[in-house]
Amino acid sequence: MRVVVLTGAGISAESGVPTFRDADGLWEGHRVEDVATPEGFDLKPSLVHAFYDARRAALADVEPNPAHDALARLEETLGDDLLVVTQNIDDLHERSGSQRVLHMHGELLSALCRGCRSRSPWTDPLADLPPCPRCGVTELRPDVVWFGEIPYEMDRIYAALERCDLFVSVGTSGAVYPAAGFVQAAASYGARTLELNLLPSEGSHLFDETRHGPASRLVPAWVDALVG
Ligand code: BJW
């Protein structure tokens, strides 16, 4: 059985990573246009660097939770027949042991050069305006996908959606496209669809089945039922 799992901020919530749109979410203290658009970065680069530098530093204080662990366990059984597509820019799937993960909205632990477009592994603050390790130009930005930009790996993601038998969405509000449209794409190719989310998402009605509760309980239970 081929499975695609889409994850969003909700899967990392119980690890202590804030979501975006819940109460006390990341957008509470910020205007989305200021910190999650290329125009916002052009206007106030120091604000945007501070926002992402703080989130990168906070990764040191969080750990994967049982939901990440369960998906890594599922990969041990399914191998190449499982693809995790995450909207998250944290590295908690990898820290649980998942290897087949696509970060469609980029990664905190990577920097993107606006000069040569190279992507470099990154752990330090970008607010210090370090030069690009590849070309030396001082134009590094967070390697994340902002509104109006094209997410990474879209060809591989749609190819996997076309082939999969089961599409599972975990911990995402379904408020942001193109990820919010994956359920309809997978269903149109014949896949069964399942939502695992704390509360009904904006697109709950699009799924064949929905289960509501914390990811740390729902995901291990679903994986256990699938592979024992
Ligand atoms: C739990 C839980 C627990 C909590 N257990 N669950 C009009 C119509 C349609 C589209 C558009 C439109 N106008 C503009 C657009 C396009 C736009 C868009 O979608 N806008 C919407 C606002 C309408 N999209 C784009 O611009 C994208 N690009 C694009 O479309 O390019 C064109 C193109 C695409 C494809 C091919 C070719 C061309 C880019 C979108 C980039 C989004 N970037 C961000 C920031 C990334 C960097 C960062 O992290 O800062 O991505 S925005 C933010 O939202 C982040 C997230 O990945 C994304 C989704 O959020 P997520 O993960 O769903 O989090 P929340 O907080 O919303 O939800 C959490 C959920 O978890 C909730 O449901 C909780 O209940 C649940 N939960 N605790 C289980 N313990």
Residues whose N, C-alpha, C, O or C-beta is under 5 A from the ligand:
A	BS01	BJW	G8 A9 G10 A13 E14 T19 F20 R21 D22 A36 Q87 N88 I89 H105 V144 V145 W146 F147 G148 E149 I150 P151 M154 G171 T172 S173 G174 A175 V176 Y177 P178 L196 N197 L198 L199 S201 G213 P214 A215
